[in-house]
């Protein structure tokens, strides 16, 4: 049982109150108290309330941040650091919201964070939602699927290649320009970066973190030939989302018609990496390399 201190008593606390009570009921956690910027409470929803400047004297395994707002989370992390709380003991509540959450699994993953190769933001979304260090250069960017397959056939070659700036391109959703770079004979589209210099610095820093002993490769496509080419690549740990009806333990086969559902396939796929689409046990995937769907979820097939 983990001794947990909560930081935050606003809307997020109220929205996750019964999630916390569930984990208390099954004896996963014991909540030792709650704190926030407020100074008026002695107790809050049955939990003893501590002023921020007094929590460093408490004994706890995890400080759980009760917020879903990135800016607020980072601000609380900075305040906690000033108080001498190690970052490894801090966890946003979003991690506990994920299907299959288990402290033991979470700690094992933290001790050996895998590298995720993906042709879009899926890996970065997963790292963020699970509060993991970005152990991959494929963050906030995308590649054409043919180029991505080519990368997977010889990743060390491409990661040893220097990036070369090609051009800036306009991103209509973010309403700004972003850089495109050449890596060997493939192109990388850094659509969440504002300059080549920024993108290249992040790429260089993160590619040094690649955990070659623990790699998961992800793919999604509606082209059966590309999917089969991906599945034939010599990687032990794969996951593939597709609308093709392919019998493979790495495949999540989804019946998906963009004209009917009004959203793009990649949007649905990215939602599996942060719990928006409750279908995938991310802890089983990262720890045991098993593609396991949530209990009761069955994707319709033709």
C-alpha positions, 0 to 999 in steps of 0.5 A: 500500500502506497502512502500518498499526499494529495496536492490540490483541492479544486475541481480536479479533486472533486472529479477524481474523488471516487477514483481515490476512494476506490484505490483506498477501498482495494488498499492500493493507497493510504491518503495521509493528507492533502495540501494546496495554496489555500490556508483556511482548512483543517481537514478536507473531505475527511483528509487532514489538510496541511499547509504547503510549508509543512508537508516536507515533514510528512512521510509519503511514497507519492505526491499526487498532483490533483490537476489536469492542466500542464501549466499547473502541474509544472508549477506544483512540481517546481514548488515541490522541488523547492520543498525538497521533494524528489521528482520521482515521488511526484505523479499527476492524477492522470496516471491513475486514471489510465486503464490497468493502473497498478503501482507495482507495474508503474514503478517497474516501467519507471525503472526501465522506460522503453523507447517508442518508435511511432510515425506520429505523436502517439509515443509522445502522448503515451510518455506524457500521459504516463509521466515518463521521460521522453526516451525517444526522438519521435516526439511532437512530429510525424513521418510519411508512413513509407519513410517510417517503415524505411527508418525501422529497417535501419534505425541506427543508421538514421539516428547516426545521420545529421539532420538537414533543413529542407523548408518551413511549412504552414501548419493550419491547425496550430496556425504557424510554420514548422520545419521539415528536415532530411535524415538520410533519405527520409523526411521528418516533419516537426509540426510542433516546433517553430524552428529547425534549430529547436527541432534539431536540438530536441532530436539530438538530445532525445536520440541519445536516450534510446533504450536499444534493449527495450524498444516498442514499435507502433504503426497505424494504417489502413493500407493492408500491404503497408501493415503487413510490411510493418508486421514482418519487420524483425521487432519483438514488440509491436502494436499496430492499429488498422481497419484491415482484418488481420489476425495477429497478436500485435494488431488492434483491428478497428472498423472505422469509417471517417465519413461516418464518425467525423474524425480522422483515424489517427485522432482515434489512434492517438486517443488510445495513448492517453485514455481518451479512447478506453481500449488499451492497457498501456501498463501491460504494453510497456511492461509485458509487451502485451496488446491487451484491450480493456475488459468488455471492449470489442472492436466490431469487425466485418 
